[in-house]
Amino acid sequence: MKRIKRPLAGLALLGAASVAVVAAATVWLYTGWTTIGLTLTDRIGSGAQELQGFTLEGALEWHDNSDSLYFRLQDGALHTEFWMDKRPPEAPGLSYWPAMVIPAAEHAPADGKAFVSEQLYGGLQILRTYAPALQRTYTSTLPDETTLRLAGETVTMQEEVPGTAMTGDLGETDSSYDYTWQGETQNGYDAQYDRWQPSPAAENAVRLGDGGYALCWRQEFLSRAPGLYRAEGLTREEIAALPRDGTVQGTEVLCASTEFGALTPFYCPADAKTALAGAAMEGGFTLLLYLDGEDTLWADLVTAAGQ
């Protein structure tokens, strides 16, 4: 007897199998992830009671930070949730960039011997000059889009090094408007001075109870003790209105070594050796985690008045 082939039945079976595979994958995506979930280990005997009023949030992220296992530890109880194609809430952003620039004392002599090193499009030019010393600067942009710049230490170089600037319509928040060192020396690049200095503050801005922001200053640096400092930056318009205190080839500029904005003490414990992190708490409070001289970890809850 001749056998009759039924291709449609085969296709139907294949389709059903495909649906089953997709369904199984979907179920795993929404339930199977719990096999990599988080567990809470109570090491103090009465965590649910001791942690009343405290909340800790975080996320384990993958797939370019678009998928995450979100957790919330609240009042001693741990809650987890899987987020697909959704990013967890981020802490207030703090953009930071360091630079090594021609200091104010060297600015006029350096500009006097600057020359055009390269012609660019649109009438722009790259200027080059040489100086025997540089000054470090530490610039941060706060979540409210204001900018704070701190002037750091002066570094005497082993030889005169080139600083470059760009002529044209550039604002004072652009890194090319004044003479800046790019790491180059007459004998190549010099890594010993590391122009990409890490930020002296922790990477996140801390929201204060009155709506302002603070930086967590890690260690004794630039005559500032470790702790929380209220940060007040300037807008682009405010920076543009500052007095010009230097010249780049006839154009008056705000020197790249000039400080602007303010960083004032908010809460700096006398026994703090290293400030680790700050965090905004409910009720207008701020939390500071720090180590003292004996490496004991402290967590101080600070009022809106800095007490």
LUMSENU-172996 format. One line per field, with one value per residue (C-alpha): residue number from 1; residue in one letter; y, z negated, x negated. Coordinates in steps of 0.02 Angstrom, whole numbers, plus 50000, padded with zeros to 5 digits. Each point is the difference from the previous one (the first is absolute). Layout:
N
nr NUM / ...
rest a / ...
Y Y / ...
Z Z / ...
X X / ...
END
This chain:
307
nr 1 / 2 / 3 / 4 / 5 / 6 / 7 / 8 / 9 / 10 / 11 / 12 / 13 / 14 / 15 / 16 / 17 / 18 / 19 / 20 / 21 / 22 / 23 / 24 / 25 / 26 / 27 / 28 / 29 / 30 / 31 / 32 / 33 / 34 / 35 / 36 / 37 / 38 / 39 / 40 / 41 / 42 / 43 / 44 / 45 / 46 / 47 / 48 / 49 / 50 / 51 / 52 / 53 / 54 / 55 / 56 / 57 / 58 / 59 / 60 / 61 / 62 / 63 / 64 / 65 / 66 / 67 / 68 / 69 / 70 / 71 / 72 / 73 / 74 / 75 / 76 / 77 / 78 / 79 / 80 / 81 / 82 / 83 / 84 / 85 / 86 / 87 / 88 / 89 / 90 / 91 / 92 / 93 / 94 / 95 / 96 / 97 / 98 / 99 / 100 / 101 / 102 / 103 / 104 / 105 / 106 / 107 / 108 / 109 / 110 / 111 / 112 / 113 / 114 / 115 / 116 / 117 / 118 / 119 / 120 / 121 / 122 / 123 / 124 / 125 / 126 / 127 / 128 / 129 / 130 / 131 / 132 / 133 / 134 / 135 / 136 / 137 / 138 / 139 / 140 / 141 / 142 / 143 / 144 / 145 / 146 / 147 / 148 / 149 / 150 / 151 / 152 / 153 / 154 / 155 / 156 / 157 / 158 / 159 / 160 / 161 / 162 / 163 / 164 / 165 / 166 / 167 / 168 / 169 / 170 / 171 / 172 / 173 / 174 / 175 / 176 / 177 / 178 / 179 / 180 / 181 / 182 / 183 / 184 / 185 / 186 / 187 / 188 / 189 / 190 / 191 / 192 / 193 / 194 / 195 / 196 / 197 / 198 / 199 / 200 / 201 / 202 / 203 / 204 / 205 / 206 / 207 / 208 / 209 / 210 / 211 / 212 / 213 / 214 / 215 / 216 / 217 / 218 / 219 / 220 / 221 / 222 / 223 / 224 / 225 / 226 / 227 / 228 / 229 / 230 / 231 / 232 / 233 / 234 / 235 / 236 / 237 / 238 / 239 / 240 / 241 / 242 / 243 / 244 / 245 / 246 / 247 / 248 / 249 / 250 / 251 / 252 / 253 / 254 / 255 / 256 / 257 / 258 / 259 / 260 / 261 / 262 / 263 / 264 / 265 / 266 / 267 / 268 / 269 / 270 / 271 / 272 / 273 / 274 / 275 / 276 / 277 / 278 / 279 / 280 / 281 / 282 / 283 / 284 / 285 / 286 / 287 / 288 / 289 / 290 / 291 / 292 / 293 / 294 / 295 / 296 / 297 / 298 / 299 / 300 / 301 / 302 / 303 / 304 / 305 / 306 / 307
rest m / k / r / i / k / r / p / l / a / g / l / a / l / l / g / a / a / s / v / a / v / v / a / a / a / t / v / w / l / y / t / g / w / t / t / i / g / l / t / l / t / d / r / i / g / s / g / a / q / e / l / q / g / f / t / l / e / g / a / l / e / w / h / d / n / s / d / s / l / y / f / r / l / q / d / g / a / l / h / t / e / f / w / m / d / k / r / p / p / e / a / p / g / l / s / y / w / p / a / m / v / i / p / a / a / e / h / a / p / a / d / g / k / a / f / v / s / e / q / l / y / g / g / l / q / i / l / r / t / y / a / p / a / l / q / r / t / y / t / s / t / l / p / d / e / t / t / l / r / l / a / g / e / t / v / t / m / q / e / e / v / p / g / t / a / m / t / g / d / l / g / e / t / d / s / s / y / d / y / t / w / q / g / e / t / q / n / g / y / d / a / q / y / d / r / w / q / p / s / p / a / a / e / n / a / v / r / l / g / d / g / g / y / a / l / c / w / r / q / e / f / l / s / r / a / p / g / l / y / r / a / e / g / l / t / r / e / e / i / a / a / l / p / r / d / g / t / v / q / g / t / e / v / l / c / a / s / t / e / f / g / a / l / t / p / f / y / c / p / a / d / a / k / t / a / l / a / g / a / a / m / e / g / g / f / t / l / l / l / y / l / d / g / e / d / t / l / w / a / d / l / v / t / a / a / g / q
Y 50000 / 50170 / 50111 / 50176 / 50136 / 50134 / 50151 / 50110 / 49884 / 50010 / 50188 / 50006 / 49889 / 50109 / 50156 / 49926 / 49955 / 50177 / 50074 / 49884 / 50054 / 50185 / 49975 / 49909 / 50136 / 50133 / 49908 / 49987 / 50182 / 50050 / 49863 / 49906 / 50151 / 49972 / 49861 / 50139 / 50106 / 50078 / 49931 / 50093 / 49932 / 50071 / 50018 / 50107 / 49890 / 50125 / 50084 / 50033 / 50098 / 50087 / 50055 / 50082 / 50165 / 49958 / 49966 / 49939 / 49984 / 49932 / 49895 / 49863 / 50051 / 49914 / 50017 / 50176 / 50048 / 49976 / 49847 / 49992 / 49909 / 50140 / 49983 / 50103 / 49966 / 50091 / 49985 / 49842 / 49911 / 49964 / 50022 / 49957 / 50033 / 49959 / 50147 / 49969 / 50142 / 50120 / 50091 / 50020 / 50174 / 50081 / 50100 / 50186 / 50014 / 50088 / 50033 / 50025 / 50040 / 50044 / 50107 / 50068 / 50180 / 50149 / 50084 / 50184 / 50048 / 49925 / 50047 / 50168 / 49944 / 49839 / 50091 / 50123 / 49861 / 49898 / 49959 / 49922 / 49814 / 49948 / 50079 / 49930 / 50022 / 50148 / 50120 / 49901 / 49980 / 49896 / 50101 / 49926 / 50071 / 49936 / 50019 / 49930 / 49970 / 49943 / 50008 / 49860 / 50041 / 49895 / 50042 / 49924 / 50028 / 49971 / 49921 / 50174 / 50032 / 50129 / 49986 / 50011 / 50016 / 49980 / 50051 / 49871 / 49988 / 50077 / 49871 / 50050 / 49900 / 49929 / 50096 / 50128 / 49913 / 50055 / 50067 / 50016 / 50112 / 50025 / 50169 / 50032 / 50021 / 49879 / 50009 / 49986 / 49827 / 49937 / 49918 / 50080 / 50186 / 50022 / 49921 / 49820 / 49863 / 49840 / 49892 / 50035 / 50051 / 50036 / 49818 / 49922 / 49971 / 50004 / 49889 / 50040 / 50156 / 49911 / 50142 / 49890 / 50015 / 49910 / 50111 / 50047 / 49975 / 49845 / 49975 / 50046 / 50165 / 49990 / 50088 / 50101 / 50027 / 50180 / 49949 / 50042 / 49879 / 49941 / 49913 / 49862 / 50055 / 49840 / 50050 / 50149 / 50094 / 50181 / 50056 / 49913 / 49863 / 49844 / 50018 / 50078 / 50169 / 50105 / 50026 / 50155 / 50014 / 50138 / 49998 / 50028 / 50178 / 50033 / 49931 / 50108 / 50153 / 49972 / 50127 / 49954 / 49974 / 49941 / 50020 / 49873 / 50088 / 50161 / 49919 / 50028 / 49836 / 49930 / 49907 / 49812 / 50002 / 50118 / 49925 / 50031 / 49938 / 49956 / 49845 / 50031 / 49879 / 49922 / 49857 / 49948 / 49887 / 50041 / 49816 / 49962 / 49929 / 49946 / 50048 / 49856 / 50056 / 50113 / 49967 / 50095 / 49932 / 50031 / 50146 / 50116 / 49898 / 49957 / 49846 / 50003 / 49841 / 50022 / 49916 / 50072 / 49986 / 49823 / 49943 / 49989 / 50028 / 50134 / 50046 / 50174 / 50062 / 50188 / 50129 / 50132 / 50122 / 49892 / 49933
Z 50000 / 50045 / 49850 / 50009 / 49928 / 49896 / 49993 / 49916 / 49851 / 49983 / 50009 / 49870 / 49884 / 50028 / 49965 / 49840 / 49944 / 50038 / 49899 / 49856 / 50006 / 50003 / 49859 / 49896 / 50032 / 49951 / 49840 / 49956 / 50036 / 49878 / 49870 / 50031 / 49955 / 49819 / 49997 / 50004 / 49876 / 49843 / 49825 / 49836 / 49863 / 49828 / 49902 / 49857 / 49935 / 50016 / 50168 / 50032 / 49837 / 50010 / 50181 / 49975 / 50091 / 50116 / 50187 / 50117 / 50188 / 50139 / 50157 / 50084 / 50184 / 50165 / 50187 / 50009 / 49839 / 50082 / 49895 / 49813 / 49841 / 49889 / 49810 / 49858 / 49819 / 49897 / 49813 / 49996 / 50139 / 50171 / 50158 / 50175 / 50172 / 50176 / 50121 / 50189 / 50118 / 49855 / 49912 / 49811 / 49926 / 49998 / 49864 / 50038 / 50134 / 49973 / 50154 / 49962 / 50103 / 49945 / 50095 / 49991 / 50060 / 50013 / 49827 / 49982 / 49957 / 50164 / 50108 / 50071 / 50042 / 50078 / 50106 / 50058 / 50084 / 50066 / 50185 / 50120 / 50013 / 50109 / 50109 / 49981 / 50091 / 49969 / 49959 / 49845 / 49955 / 49875 / 49901 / 49914 / 49864 / 49871 / 49811 / 49860 / 49877 / 50005 / 49880 / 49968 / 50004 / 49947 / 50084 / 49962 / 50075 / 49874 / 50038 / 50012 / 50146 / 49907 / 50002 / 49861 / 50030 / 49869 / 50025 / 49940 / 49978 / 50114 / 50081 / 50055 / 50154 / 50040 / 50164 / 50084 / 50062 / 50134 / 49962 / 50139 / 50021 / 50140 / 50068 / 50040 / 49915 / 49855 / 49828 / 49835 / 49969 / 50157 / 49964 / 50152 / 49974 / 49892 / 49997 / 49940 / 49992 / 50093 / 49924 / 50136 / 49969 / 50120 / 49982 / 50023 / 49871 / 49814 / 49892 / 49833 / 49973 / 50042 / 50058 / 49976 / 49811 / 49913 / 49922 / 49818 / 49970 / 50014 / 50170 / 49951 / 49941 / 49839 / 49992 / 49840 / 49902 / 50061 / 50183 / 50025 / 50036 / 49906 / 50050 / 49895 / 49983 / 49980 / 49911 / 49941 / 50161 / 50059 / 49818 / 49978 / 49873 / 50047 / 49985 / 50087 / 50086 / 50069 / 50186 / 50088 / 50184 / 50127 / 50156 / 50172 / 49997 / 49829 / 50057 / 50156 / 49891 / 49891 / 50020 / 50136 / 49923 / 50146 / 50186 / 50141 / 50153 / 49968 / 49941 / 49817 / 49911 / 49829 / 49959 / 49994 / 49829 / 49923 / 49870 / 50007 / 49900 / 49815 / 49896 / 49816 / 49852 / 49960 / 49883 / 49967 / 49848 / 49904 / 49990 / 50186 / 50092 / 50161 / 50055 / 50099 / 50059 / 49967 / 50030 / 49989 / 49870 / 49966 / 49892 / 50063 / 49922 / 50082 / 49963 / 49998 / 49996 / 49946 / 49921 / 49849 / 49960 / 49932 / 50159 / 49907 / 50115 / 49946 / 50070 / 49946 / 50031 / 50029 / 49987 / 50132 / 49890 / 50011 / 49822
X 50000 / 49933 / 49969 / 50072 / 49887 / 50083 / 49882 / 50129 / 50007 / 49810 / 50005 / 50136 / 49895 / 49847 / 50102 / 50068 / 49824 / 49941 / 50143 / 49954 / 49818 / 50047 / 50123 / 49869 / 49873 / 50126 / 50044 / 49815 / 49969 / 50135 / 49979 / 49837 / 49894 / 50049 / 49870 / 49869 / 50094 / 49930 / 50010 / 49990 / 49888 / 50037 / 49838 / 50062 / 50142 / 50142 / 49977 / 50185 / 50006 / 49831 / 50026 / 50170 / 50003 / 49854 / 50011 / 49864 / 50027 / 49890 / 49994 / 49899 / 49993 / 49958 / 50038 / 49926 / 50090 / 50172 / 50047 / 49977 / 50041 / 50063 / 49999 / 50070 / 49956 / 50132 / 50029 / 49894 / 50099 / 49924 / 50105 / 49937 / 50071 / 49938 / 50003 / 49990 / 49956 / 50010 / 49861 / 50004 / 50009 / 49830 / 49918 / 49981 / 49868 / 49834 / 49892 / 49816 / 49847 / 49823 / 49875 / 49825 / 49996 / 49883 / 50008 / 50043 / 49820 / 49938 / 50149 / 49942 / 49821 / 50066 / 50128 / 49866 / 49901 / 50147 / 50007 / 50126 / 49964 / 50146 / 50134 / 50176 / 50164 / 50115 / 49860 / 49947 / 49818 / 49903 / 49873 / 49849 / 49890 / 49876 / 49992 / 49889 / 50143 / 50181 / 50146 / 50124 / 50185 / 50149 / 50165 / 50170 / 50172 / 50141 / 50169 / 50077 / 49880 / 49898 / 49810 / 49870 / 49813 / 49865 / 49819 / 49875 / 49814 / 49868 / 49884 / 49825 / 49955 / 49829 / 50001 / 50110 / 50156 / 50124 / 50172 / 50128 / 50151 / 50125 / 50051 / 50182 / 50167 / 49976 / 50081 / 49905 / 50071 / 49912 / 49832 / 49914 / 50026 / 49843 / 49827 / 50015 / 49868 / 50043 / 49863 / 49871 / 49820 / 49859 / 49948 / 50172 / 50136 / 49964 / 50109 / 49917 / 50105 / 50165 / 50111 / 50155 / 50002 / 50145 / 50131 / 49967 / 50187 / 50109 / 50081 / 50179 / 50071 / 50101 / 50168 / 50017 / 50159 / 50020 / 49987 / 49817 / 49857 / 49847 / 49840 / 49925 / 49818 / 49900 / 49840 / 49899 / 49963 / 49989 / 50009 / 50168 / 50034 / 50101 / 50188 / 50150 / 49984 / 50141 / 49965 / 50064 / 49958 / 50028 / 50108 / 49925 / 50066 / 49922 / 49833 / 50005 / 50031 / 49844 / 49858 / 49874 / 49828 / 49895 / 49971 / 49982 / 49928 / 50095 / 50162 / 50041 / 50041 / 50033 / 49839 / 50021 / 49915 / 50130 / 50117 / 50187 / 50147 / 49988 / 49965 / 50037 / 49998 / 50169 / 49951 / 49819 / 49976 / 49842 / 49950 / 50028 / 49850 / 50090 / 50175 / 50075 / 50172 / 50146 / 50185 / 50163 / 50122 / 50183 / 50053 / 49863 / 49859 / 49834 / 49894 / 49809 / 49898 / 49819 / 49849 / 49911 / 49814 / 50024 / 50092 / 50165 / 50149 / 50122 / 50170 / 50055 / 50177 / 49990 / 50138 / 50036 / 49903 / 49843 / 50013
END
